[in-house]
Amino acid sequence: MDECKCRHRKTHRGEKDIELINNRLNRIDGQIKGIKKMINQDVYCNDVLIQLASVEKAIRSLSNIILEDHLYSCINDDLENGNLESIDEIVSLFKRFNK
C-alpha cells in the first residue's frame, strides 16, 4: 500500500489502496454468498467447510496487508514522533489476532 496517514484515529488511504481493499472485500463477499447458496442447496458439509476455510484465508490475508501497512506507516510515524502508546496498540492487536 502506498500511503497511510493515521491522524485522529482515522486512516487516509490512496485511491489505489482503497480499490485493492474493496476488490478483496468484494471477492470475500462473493465467497460468502456462494456459501449461503451451498447451504440452501444442501451441499455436502465437507464442501462447505472447504469454502469456509477459503474465506478465512482470504480475510486473514487482507488483515495482514492492512496490518503491515499500519506498522510501516502509522505506527512508524507515531514512534518517530515519540508516541510510545502505539506499542501498546500493536501488542493488543497481536493478542487479538492470536486468539
KEDO-220710 format. One line per 4 residues: for each residue y, z, x of N, C-alpha, C, O, CB. Coordinates in steps of 0.001 Angstrom, whole numbers. Atoms other than C-alpha are relative to their C-alpha. Glycine has a CB too. Layout:
BEGIN
Y,Z,X,Y,Z,X,Y,Z,X,Y,Z,X,Y,Z,X  ...
//
This chain:
BEGIN
-1173,0,849,0,0,0,1232,0,892,1242,597,1968,0,1219,-965  -1149,241,-856,3356,-884,1305,895,1217,170,1251,1569,1295,800,-1127,-548  -1052,-999,-82,5663,1964,481,-182,1039,-1092,-498,711,-2236,1380,-654,-106  63,-1081,986,5619,5322,-1234,1145,944,324,1176,1539,1401,-1402,750,21
-1126,-897,-223,8795,7298,-1576,-73,1096,-1057,386,929,-2186,1376,-767,-60  186,-1114,931,7947,10631,-3168,1228,891,48,1533,1499,1074,-1284,812,339  -1173,-853,112,11017,12441,-4306,2,596,-1385,-234,-89,-2380,1315,-785,279  -96,-679,1297,11383,14992,-7034,-1266,-200,-825,-1199,-425,-2033,1217,-510,-781
1303,99,659,7643,14776,-7849,-211,-1337,-693,-931,-1401,-1690,-153,1112,-1003  243,1355,479,7789,11031,-8526,-331,-864,1202,124,-605,2316,1232,-564,-783  324,945,-1051,6336,8192,-6514,484,-1370,-419,93,-1887,-1465,-1517,-14,298  -523,1331,277,8183,4918,-6402,-834,-999,794,-813,-1013,2025,1525,-109,366
867,990,-631,5746,2094,-5710,615,-1386,-133,1358,-1670,-1073,-1411,29,-624  -444,1381,66,6485,-1510,-4966,-790,-779,-1047,-1843,-333,-1501,-132,-665,1366  648,833,1014,5561,-4280,-7402,-1426,-379,415,-2332,-390,-418,829,-1268,-252  1321,382,-514,2618,-5345,-5216,-998,1153,-184,-2134,934,-604,94,-401,1501
863,-1165,144,1187,-1812,-5230,-333,276,-1459,-1476,584,-1795,657,1218,621  217,-218,1433,1636,-1430,-8980,-992,-1028,-534,-1873,-695,-1327,1338,-81,-781  911,1056,452,-120,-4761,-9529,-1431,294,455,-2372,148,-325,459,-1376,533  1319,-325,-528,-3036,-3731,-7293,-638,1134,-803,-1799,1036,-1201,98,385,1485
525,-1146,748,-3449,-385,-9079,-332,-401,-1431,-1397,-56,-1943,1013,1161,5  255,414,1381,-3130,-1927,-12537,-1203,-937,-105,-1959,-855,-1073,1234,-682,-576  1176,872,7,-5698,-4617,-11679,-1285,821,70,-2244,548,-652,58,-992,1175  1186,-865,-115,-8181,-1952,-10644,-217,801,-1283,-1347,930,-1754,145,960,1203
125,-751,1252,-7451,129,-13736,-487,-894,-1142,-1269,-452,-1983,1345,638,-371  462,936,1026,-7947,-2939,-15936,-1499,-275,149,-2219,-363,-846,792,-1319,81  1434,196,-228,-11343,-3545,-14321,-801,1216,-464,-1851,1079,-1091,-274,-275,1489  676,-1236,420,-12313,92,-14889,-21,87,-1522,-1035,456,-2114,701,1250,604
-76,2,1464,-11151,-160,-18496,-1031,-969,-581,-1695,-655,-1569,1428,-383,-473  996,967,453,-13308,-3253,-18926,-1417,530,144,-2266,305,-718,141,-1294,770  1322,-601,-198,-16297,-1412,-17482,-291,1048,-1075,-1403,1110,-1600,-95,636,1398  169,-1034,1026,-15770,1481,-19904,-285,-655,-1360,-1172,-218,-2093,1270,904,-85
237,715,1265,-15545,-920,-22848,-1404,-590,-30,-2062,-591,-1070,1046,-1118,-199  1360,532,-84,-18763,-2540,-21654,-1044,1069,-239,-2062,817,-882,-231,-640,1349  938,-1109,201,-20497,836,-21577,-25,400,-1473,-1093,669,-2023,387,1216,885  -39,-307,1433,-19323,1583,-25120,-835,-1004,-783,-1588,-638,-1685,1453,3,-517
756,1063,667,-20769,-1748,-26211,-1499,203,230,-2304,29,-685,445,-1398,514  1404,-242,-315,-24039,-932,-24434,-568,1119,-867,-1687,1016,-1369,-162,347,1483  445,-1131,820,-24279,2382,-26292,-211,-462,-1437,-1228,-142,-2052,1029,1165,54  96,485,1380,-23635,690,-29640,-1161,-972,-198,-1649,-1137,-1317,1298,-673,-402
1102,957,86,-26340,-1881,-28847,-1338,617,427,-2329,-88,618,304,-1219,864  1224,-735,-374,-28909,799,-27901,-627,-496,1302,-1849,-589,1419,-1020,-107,-1114  489,448,-1304,-29173,-461,-24322,-722,1175,672,-339,2334,508,1180,-533,900  836,-973,-703,-31751,1369,-22209,851,942,867,1781,515,1551,-1040,-728,871
-769,-1046,-703,-30479,4644,-20690,231,-320,1472,1336,-138,1982,-717,1333,-112  -108,307,-1422,-31169,3545,-17119,1126,-994,270,1892,-828,1219,-1324,-553,522  -1042,1012,-175,-28903,515,-17503,1392,575,-236,2344,214,457,-241,-1172,-944  -1282,-656,268,-26112,2640,-18985,386,882,1183,1539,886,1615,-70,840,-1304
-277,-886,-1143,-26414,5149,-16143,442,-781,1227,1304,-321,1976,-1237,830,339  -409,849,-1130,-26132,2362,-13575,1458,-420,-171,2226,-412,791,-917,-1255,114  -1393,394,260,-22907,1185,-15213,946,1188,147,2058,1040,655,133,-604,-1408  -828,-1203,-168,-21570,4751,-15340,225,300,1483,1327,676,1881,-660,1216,-693
-135,-214,-1444,-22241,5100,-11607,991,-1002,599,1747,-673,1513,-1377,-124,698  -931,1024,-469,-20335,1866,-11059,1443,392,-320,2336,206,507,-335,-1362,-635  -1338,-451,387,-17327,3248,-12957,449,1162,895,1593,1200,1348,20,426,-1491  -336,-1129,-876,-17453,6481,-10940,415,-491,1384,1382,7,1962,-1194,965,118
-323,544,-1327,-17442,4479,-7708,1361,-691,-16,2144,-543,923,-1093,-991,460  -1287,698,103,-14510,2337,-8890,1156,998,-71,2194,791,558,17,-920,-1238  -1046,-1026,103,-12484,5430,-9820,177,706,1339,1304,948,1770,-345,1028,-1107  -77,-659,-1303,-13336,7124,-6520,715,-890,1009,1519,-407,1806,-1406,359,510
-640,947,-915,-12268,4005,-4628,1508,-58,-238,2288,-29,714,-614,-1398,-163  -1429,12,321,-8926,3854,-6441,662,1311,409,1768,1308,949,212,-251,-1499  -537,-1302,-404,-8397,7580,-5883,221,55,1502,1233,578,1968,-942,1128,-431  -135,-18,-1462,-8990,7110,-2159,1163,-860,471,1848,-500,1428,-1291,-481,656
-1139,850,-353,-6456,4272,-1992,1315,756,-226,2201,751,629,-21,-1312,-831  -1231,-733,325,-3800,6404,-3699,157,1208,915,1267,1507,1355,-5,448,-1479  -58,-1155,-895,-4680,9466,-1598,423,-410,1409,1256,253,2027,-1357,704,44  -364,470,-1339,-4460,7507,1651,1488,-352,75,2173,8,1031,-851,-1222,388
-1415,345,45,-1074,6108,669,858,1268,-45,1889,1358,621,298,-897,-1219  -732,-1268,134,80,9604,-294,85,720,1353,1137,1244,1721,-686,915,-1053  13,-668,-1299,-962,11011,3089,911,-688,1010,1668,-29,1723,-1415,54,543  -768,740,-1005,642,8268,5161,1482,-103,-320,2294,-342,573,-564,-1377,152
-1410,148,336,3887,8192,3259,600,1324,-474,1392,1941,239,177,-1071,-1075  -630,-1182,607,4749,11119,1014,-183,1259,855,786,1943,1186,-578,240,-1397  277,-1217,-775,3041,13887,2993,590,-124,1399,1161,837,1914,-1524,267,81  -587,214,-1316,4092,12398,6320,1511,234,-33,2059,907,840,-307,-1417,497
-1453,-201,134,7725,12273,5141,340,1476,-146,1270,1976,488,543,-781,-1208  -249,-1429,198,7543,15879,3946,-151,778,1299,686,1621,1621,-948,562,-1053  234,-727,-1247,6099,17107,7236,1083,-304,1029,1519,586,1759,-1375,-349,570  -1087,351,-920,8699,15201,9243,1289,721,-358,2120,986,511,235,-1506,-4
-1192,-714,453,11349,16956,7143,-214,1515,-59,618,2241,-603,419,-512,-1367  247,-1436,-80,9777,20379,7721,-536,641,-1269,-570,1867,-1365,1241,676,375  542,-542,1241,8282,20769,4238,-1495,247,168,-2312,-636,-95,268,-959,-1191  1394,-334,-259,5044,22552,5104,-767,328,-1278,-1988,479,-1241,-79,1167,955
688,-226,1278,4291,23217,1415,-914,-1169,-347,-1857,-1012,-1123,1020,217,-1126  840,1174,240,2807,19726,1388,-1422,216,498,-2366,-356,-48,602,-1227,673  1347,-299,-495,-118,21055,3406,-792,716,-1088,-1963,405,-1304,60,865,1295  670,-696,1099,-957,23420,533,-381,-974,-1110,-1452,-863,-1706,901,1111,-558
279,1014,1019,-733,20480,-1865,-1238,-806,359,-2094,-1047,-492,1203,-933,-173  1139,804,-443,-3208,18458,176,-1286,820,-24,-2331,323,-445,249,-552,1411  1186,-867,45,-5611,21380,551,-491,124,-1436,-1691,35,-1697,314,1406,589  348,-96,1417,-5528,21803,-3226,-641,-1292,-507,-1620,-1253,-1252,1243,326,-829
579,1285,407,-6189,18075,-3732,-1430,-171,529,-2316,-607,-205,881,-1155,494  1343,134,-564,-9180,18110,-1379,-991,925,-712,-2140,544,-937,22,307,1506  875,-913,741,-10618,21128,-3177,-365,-592,-1346,-1516,-513,-1774,673,1368,-190  252,625,1301,-10267,19323,-6485,-929,-1199,133,-1805,-1399,-707,1315,-431,-649
840,1179,-219,-11852,16145,-5082,-1447,388,287,-2371,-357,-37,553,-835,1154  1342,-403,-426,-14833,18099,-3763,-743,880,-1000,-1777,1458,-666,94,720,1297  699,-818,1012,-15766,19901,-6982,-1180,-734,-526,-1897,-217,-1383,925,379,-1152
//
